[in-house]
Amino acid sequence: MAPTEVKKPATLKLSKKFLNKKQNERKTISGKKIINHMRSLNSLTKKQKLAIKKRAISRKVEKPKNPRFPRAYAIQQDKNKVTLRKVQCFKDHKRNIRSSLKPGTVLILLAGKHKGKRVVLLKALDSGLLLVTGPFKFNGVPLRRVNQRYVIATKTRINISGVAIPTALTDTFFRRVDLNPKSKNVDKLFAEEPKKYSVSDERKKLQKDVDLSLLKAIKKHKSSKMLAAYLKSMFSLSRKDYPHKMVF
């Protein structure tokens, strides 16, 4: 068996430092070459010189001018509205309502003044909020807007195709009105007593009309008595009740 040859690592004849120095050195031209070049130019005829110029012009490539900042700026510039991206108004946003939230579904409220109560879903408004009612006779929940995040949809449904929902029930109808607007007049600040909110007659009438038609729909249900008791009762969790394991 022949002994195995150990290959030595390749070594450079010149150091890297020296090579880099050589590459970075400015290339110089000897004076003799320049003198000879000038002599050759003097010996050229007019025709030869024109031919060389034409050749040079044809070969010349126009370099794009590098953009540079102006030396002086205008003191006052016109206001230009900068739009970095297309801004969508809140009213133009797409409303995604859960598939389980259909009109007539019985919901459980999870937050707010009436949390734990069961309500009936009437419709989804343009803002994405849900229009619900108790009915008021059963659990004291009036016509109000609820966010779908704070709601549990149950499998219980009421056929509300015969329930007439007034067109007046929109987002603008439920918008809050500032009863005590701030005034700059100091005398008026203490002279007038702060106004308190009271339910308007129009709202009371709408509540009556909706509840009457909804109660008729509940009476038509197969188990109307049980459904009425179900809407009147409060939702609560007792010991060893796990909501993630429940089927509503």
Helices and strands as residue ranges (DSSP letters): H 16-24, H 31-42, H 46-59, G 90-92, E 105-109, E 118-124, E 130-133, H 136-139, E 144-146, G 148-150, E 151-157, H 171-174, H 186-191, H 201-219, H 224-232, G 243-245
